[in-house]
């Protein structure tokens, strides 16, 4: 299938919009003292169904190997952003919950990100129509 100049422009614009949003996100996370991966982990844990976030869940959501997710979780725990408690269902696993400090940070970051996505929505919608 041949692509037209319009197709290439739409793809380039879409990738630019994604990179711009990611750069925005990385900057905001940094302002709050987090790495982008730490921010993403906190968001994934907060969004998990029924508070059932585990290291395996974090690995899945962040596309990480389990040992990398384990290190990330340990780092978040060491800076008082995360708590682990043994699972009542499977004693080999731990359920992860955010600390009050992490909840405050994530609430601020999420509100800022939602505003930025709302700002980008018209442009993203237009680019997606072109694809």
C-alpha positions as CSV (number, residue, x, y, z in Angstrom):
1,X,0.0,0.0,0.0
2,X,1.4,3.4,-1.0
3,X,1.2,6.3,1.4
4,X,0.6,9.8,0.3
5,X,2.4,12.9,1.4
6,X,-0.6,13.7,3.6
7,X,-0.3,10.2,5.2
8,X,3.4,10.9,6.0
9,X,2.6,14.3,7.4
10,X,-0.3,12.9,9.6
11,X,2.0,10.2,11.0
12,X,4.8,12.7,11.6
13,X,2.4,15.1,13.3
14,X,1.0,12.3,15.4
15,X,4.4,11.2,16.6
16,X,5.3,14.9,17.3
17,X,2.2,15.3,19.4
18,X,3.0,12.1,21.4
19,X,6.6,13.2,21.9
20,X,5.5,16.7,23.0
21,X,3.1,15.2,25.5
22,X,5.7,12.9,26.8
23,X,8.2,15.7,27.1
24,X,5.6,17.7,29.0
25,X,4.8,14.7,31.2
26,X,8.5,14.1,32.0
27,X,9.0,17.7,32.9
28,X,6.1,17.8,35.3
29,X,7.1,14.5,36.9
30,X,10.6,15.9,37.4
31,X,9.2,19.1,39.0
32,X,7.6,16.8,41.6
33,X,10.8,14.9,42.2
34,X,9.8,11.8,40.2
35,X,11.2,10.0,37.2
36,X,8.8,9.4,34.4
37,X,8.8,5.7,35.2
38,X,8.0,6.4,38.9
39,X,5.1,8.6,37.8
40,X,3.8,5.9,35.5
41,X,4.0,3.3,38.2
42,X,2.1,5.4,40.7
43,X,-0.6,6.1,38.1
44,X,-0.9,2.4,37.2
45,X,-1.1,1.4,40.9
46,X,-3.8,4.1,41.6
47,X,-5.8,3.0,38.5
48,X,-5.7,-0.7,39.3
49,X,-8.9,-2.5,39.8
50,X,-10.0,-3.0,43.5
51,X,-6.5,-2.0,44.8
52,X,-5.1,-5.3,43.5
53,X,-1.8,-3.9,42.2
54,X,1.1,-6.3,42.5
55,X,4.7,-6.2,41.2
56,X,3.5,-8.3,38.3
57,X,0.7,-5.8,37.5
58,X,3.2,-3.0,37.5
59,X,5.5,-5.0,35.2
60,X,2.7,-5.6,32.8
61,X,1.4,-2.0,32.8
62,X,4.9,-0.5,32.3
63,X,6.1,-3.2,29.9
64,X,8.9,-4.2,32.3
65,X,10.5,-7.4,33.3
66,X,9.4,-8.5,36.8
67,X,12.8,-7.8,38.4
68,X,12.9,-4.3,37.0
69,X,9.4,-3.7,38.3
70,X,10.5,-5.0,41.7
71,X,13.4,-2.6,41.8
72,X,11.1,0.3,40.8
73,X,8.6,-0.7,43.6
74,X,11.5,-0.9,46.1
75,X,12.6,2.6,45.2
76,X,9.1,4.0,45.5
77,X,8.8,2.3,48.9
78,X,12.2,3.7,50.0
79,X,11.0,7.3,49.3
80,X,7.8,6.7,51.2
81,X,5.5,6.8,48.1
82,X,4.4,3.2,48.3
83,X,3.3,0.6,50.8
84,X,3.4,-3.2,50.4
85,X,1.2,-5.6,52.3
86,X,1.0,-9.3,51.9
87,X,-1.9,-10.5,49.7
88,X,-4.7,-12.2,51.6
89,X,-5.2,-14.4,48.5
90,X,-1.7,-15.4,47.7
91,X,1.0,-15.1,50.4
92,X,3.7,-15.0,47.8
93,X,2.5,-11.7,46.5
94,X,2.2,-8.2,47.9
95,X,-0.6,-5.7,47.2
96,X,0.8,-2.2,46.5
97,X,-0.9,0.9,47.8
98,X,0.0,4.5,47.5
99,X,1.0,6.6,50.5
100,X,-0.9,9.8,51.3
101,X,2.2,11.7,50.0
102,X,2.0,9.8,46.7
103,X,-1.8,10.4,46.4
104,X,-1.2,14.2,46.8
105,X,1.6,14.2,44.2
106,X,-0.4,12.0,41.7
107,X,-3.5,14.1,42.1
108,X,-1.6,17.3,41.2
109,X,0.2,15.6,38.3
110,X,-3.0,14.0,36.9
111,X,-4.9,17.3,37.0
112,X,-2.1,19.0,35.1
113,X,-1.9,16.1,32.6
114,X,-5.6,16.1,32.0
115,X,-5.5,19.9,31.3
116,X,-2.7,19.3,28.7
117,X,-4.6,16.5,27.0
118,X,-7.7,18.7,26.8
119,X,-5.5,21.4,25.2
120,X,-4.1,18.8,22.7
121,X,-7.5,17.1,22.0
122,X,-8.5,19.2,18.9
123,X,-5.1,18.7,17.2
124,X,-5.0,15.0,18.1
125,X,-8.5,14.5,16.8
126,X,-7.7,16.2,13.5
127,X,-4.5,14.1,13.1
128,X,-6.3,10.9,13.9
129,X,-9.0,11.7,11.3
130,X,-6.3,12.0,8.7
131,X,-5.0,8.6,9.5
